[in-house]
């Protein structure tokens, strides 16, 4: 019996971005905000590993020491590599580029994901991978919720090789803008893909909507 495309086993990697300054949150590492006792970083790592992602590159930056300390107390998968962006002040694109260079181009697909999305669970990652497997001509799956672009996105290995070969300035967003014909705007009714945390007000709204309790880390840049 021929195996259907949707059930084909593929090698999937992920770049998890956690390099930002968190300036709008009051200069704290957003990935270390805790929800019901679990940091957002821990929740993202669990979502990726439980979804069967084979390799993960975590890109740190402003709060490298604090993130590294958090990883020491977590049961971190052996497939995780941590790399520090020494130029995080130059913007997220530098972290994206460093992450994909570290991950390399030998995977079937790569997930680009953020560390400040509290609703993302393993089922959301699995749904994204399933949408990628079922794609037709597209090479990139971009979640869309009510007209809003979401995250994470997933890109084919061939696209990643092209990006890696295109020079230091090329990152995923640039490539998507230049090649819209390769992008599948995957329509979903799942708002998990569009909810992130940027400001204290975002935390207040989520707390009110979900009845959740967030706690903020104490932080000095290190």
ABEGO torsion letter per residue (X at the ends): XBBBAAABBBBBBBBBBAABAGAAAGGBBAAABBBGGBBAAAAAAAAAAAAGBABBBBBBBAAAAAAAAAAAABBBBAABBBBBBAAAAAEAAAAAAAAAAAAEAABABBBBBBAABAABBAAAAAAAAAAAAABBABABBBBBBGGBBBOBBBBBAAAAAAAAAAEAABBAAAAAAABAAABBBBBBABAAAABBBABAAAAAAAAAAAGBBBBBBBBBBX
